[in-house]
Amino acid sequence: MKLEPCYSCDMQLQRDVLKIDNEKIVCESFLKTDNVVILHGAGASDRKRYYALAETILGKGIGVLLFDFSGHGDSTGELKDLSLERRTIQAQKVIDAFIPREGRLYLVGFSMSGQTVCDLLPLYEERISAILLGCPGVYAKSVRKMSFGGGEFTTEIRSIDSWKDSTAFGELRAFEGKTIIAIGDQDSIIPKEVITSLKRSSRHLSYIEYPQVDHQLAVWLAAHKNDQEKLIEILLE
């Protein structure tokens, strides 16, 4: 049975629109002293896919911040004009606008945002207590500035082992906080060698592999509340 995303939201989230990177970036938050920032994946993904995750986090007494990258969800812009570099810029500006400097900061990134979370690590250093990388993708340094709509980006990332040049591995080796890597064992999008390299690069690692789950891990977690709650407990403990 194929699981469909649930986008209902009963949480009292504050909606804000920020002008960032020449786009209007739509954000939702319920902030506390300690906060989790959730970064969505590529393609058709947006912040709403992670409402269930946000609700679980709020239930633990921790604040939450979600937003749509440009070209996604309710934010302006075209997906074809987005790039890994622009994703990092937008995420940084959102964090700087909302997240208090005091208190613990947690970063959660799914799929393409695995790279984005790693790109943010040197920007916030000791402020980050832990990160969660869900079915994470990483990418070569050479594609950082390339727009997703150009054929060059697609050609480059499909090159054999191009991901080995990613900066993500070095950033994880330097990160002193906890890293959680979660993936479904049926994920056909992320090469197993990528996950192995991410695991080897993580200094304080918790690794969770979910049987019979594909790349749509966030959707599966939303439908399996107990597993989702356990995962968040590992992140926050």
C-alpha positions in Angstrom: 0.0 0.0 0.0 1.4 3.4 -1.0 1.4 6.0 1.8 0.1 9.4 0.9 1.4 12.6 2.7 -0.9 14.0 5.4 -0.9 17.8 5.3 -3.4 18.6 8.0 -2.2 20.9 10.7 -3.9 21.5 14.0 -0.9 23.2 15.5 -1.0 26.9 16.3 1.9 27.9 14.1 2.8 31.5 13.5 3.1 32.2 9.7 5.6 34.8 8.5 6.9 35.8 5.1 10.5 37.0 4.8 12.1 38.7 1.8 15.3 36.6 1.3 17.5 36.0 -1.7 15.0 38.1 -3.8 12.2 35.8 -2.9 9.3 35.7 -0.5 10.0 32.8 1.8 7.0 31.4 3.8 7.8 30.3 7.3 5.8 28.7 10.1 7.0 28.4 13.7 6.2 27.9 17.4 9.4 29.0 19.1 10.6 28.2 22.5 14.0 28.4 24.3 15.2 25.2 22.5 14.2 24.8 18.8 14.3 22.4 15.9 14.6 23.7 12.3 13.1 21.3 9.7 14.4 21.5 6.2 12.4 19.8 3.4 13.7 17.8 0.5 13.7 18.6 -3.3 11.1 18.1 -6.0 7.5 18.3 -4.9 8.4 18.5 -1.2 7.5 21.4 1.0 7.2 22.3 4.7 3.7 20.8 5.1 5.0 17.3 4.6 6.7 17.6 8.0 3.7 18.8 10.1 3.4 15.5 11.8 7.1 15.6 12.7 6.7 19.2 14.0 3.7 18.2 16.1 5.8 15.4 17.7 8.6 17.8 18.5 6.2 20.3 20.1 4.8 17.5 22.2 8.3 17.1 23.7 8.3 20.8 24.8 10.7 21.9 22.1 10.0 24.7 19.6 9.8 24.2 15.8 10.5 26.2 12.7 9.5 25.1 9.1 9.7 27.0 5.8 9.5 26.5 2.1 12.6 27.0 0.0 12.0 29.2 -3.1 10.2 27.4 -5.8 8.5 25.1 -3.3 5.2 25.3 -1.5 4.0 28.8 -0.8 7.3 30.6 -1.4 7.9 32.5 -4.6 10.4 31.6 -7.2 11.0 28.8 -9.7 12.4 25.5 -8.7 14.6 25.5 -11.8 16.4 28.6 -10.5 17.2 27.2 -7.1 20.6 25.8 -6.2 22.4 24.2 -3.3 24.1 27.5 -2.6 20.8 29.4 -2.5 19.2 26.7 -0.3 22.0 27.4 2.3 21.6 31.1 2.0 17.8 30.9 2.5 18.1 28.5 5.5 20.7 30.7 7.1 18.6 33.8 6.8 15.5 32.1 8.2 17.5 30.8 11.2 19.0 34.2 11.8 15.6 35.9 11.7 13.8 33.6 14.1 16.0 31.3 16.3 17.2 32.9 19.5 21.0 32.7 20.1 20.5 31.2 23.6 19.1 27.7 23.9 19.8 24.5 22.1 19.4 24.3 18.3 18.7 21.1 16.4 18.7 20.8 12.6 16.6 18.2 10.7 17.1 17.7 7.0 15.5 15.2 4.6 16.9 14.0 1.2 18.6 17.0 -0.5 18.6 18.9 2.8 21.0 16.4 4.2 23.6 18.4 2.2 22.1 21.7 3.4 22.2 20.7 7.1 25.9 19.9 6.6 26.5 23.2 4.9 25.0 25.0 7.9 27.2 23.2 10.5 30.2 25.6 10.3 27.9 28.6 10.4 26.5 27.7 13.8 29.1 25.5 15.3 28.6 25.1 19.1 25.0 26.3 18.9 23.9 23.0 17.4 23.3 20.1 19.8 22.3 17.5 17.3 21.3 16.9 13.7 19.0 14.4 12.1 19.7 13.4 8.5 16.7 11.6 6.9 17.5 9.6 3.8 20.2 12.2 3.1 21.7 13.1 -0.2 25.1 14.8 -0.6 26.5 16.4 -3.7 29.8 17.3 -5.3 31.3 20.8 -4.6 31.3 21.5 -8.3 27.5 21.6 -8.4 27.0 24.0 -5.5 26.3 27.1 -7.6 24.5 25.3 -10.5 20.7 25.9 -10.9 18.6 22.8 -10.7 16.9 23.6 -14.0 20.1 23.5 -16.0 21.0 20.2 -17.6 24.5 20.6 -16.3 23.4 20.0 -12.7 21.6 16.8 -13.6 24.5 15.5 -15.7 27.0 16.2 -13.0 25.2 14.5 -10.1 24.6 11.5 -12.2 28.3 11.1 -12.8 29.6 8.0 -11.1 30.8 8.7 -7.6 30.5 12.5 -8.0 29.1 12.7 -4.4 32.5 11.6 -3.0 33.7 15.2 -3.5 31.0 16.5 -1.2 31.9 18.9 1.6 29.4 17.1 3.9 31.9 14.5 5.0 34.4 17.0 6.3 31.7 19.1 8.0 30.5 16.0 9.8 34.0 15.0 10.9 34.4 18.5 12.5 30.9 18.5 14.1 31.1 17.6 17.8 27.4 17.2 18.4 25.3 14.1 17.8 24.4 12.9 14.3 21.3 10.8 13.7 21.1 9.1 10.3 17.7 7.5 9.4 17.0 5.7 6.2 14.6 3.1 4.8 16.3 -0.1 3.7 14.4 0.0 0.4 15.6 3.5 -0.5 16.5 3.3 -4.2 17.4 7.0 -4.5 20.4 7.3 -2.1 23.3 5.0 -2.9 24.3 2.8 0.0 27.9 4.0 -0.3 26.7 7.5 0.5 25.2 6.3 3.8 28.3 4.3 4.6 30.5 7.3 4.1 28.2 9.6 6.1 28.3 7.0 9.0 32.1 6.8 8.9 32.3 10.6 9.0 30.0 11.1 12.0 31.8 11.4 15.3 28.8 10.7 17.6 26.4 8.6 15.5 23.0 7.0 16.0 21.9 5.0 13.0 18.4 3.8 12.3 17.3 1.7 9.4 13.6 1.1 8.8 12.7 -2.3 7.2 10.5 -2.1 4.0 10.6 1.7 3.8 11.6 3.6 0.7 12.9 7.1 0.1 9.6 8.7 1.4 10.7 8.3 5.0 8.9 11.4 6.3 5.6 10.2 4.9 6.1 6.8 6.5 7.0 8.3 9.8 3.9 10.4 9.8 1.9 7.2 9.5 3.9 5.4 12.2 3.6 7.6 15.2 5.5 5.4 17.6 8.5 5.1 15.4 8.4 8.9 14.8 8.3 9.6 18.5 11.2 7.3 19.2 13.3 9.0 16.5 12.6 12.4 18.0 13.5 11.2 21.4 16.9 10.1 20.1 17.4 13.5 18.6 16.5 15.4 21.8 18.0 13.1 24.4 
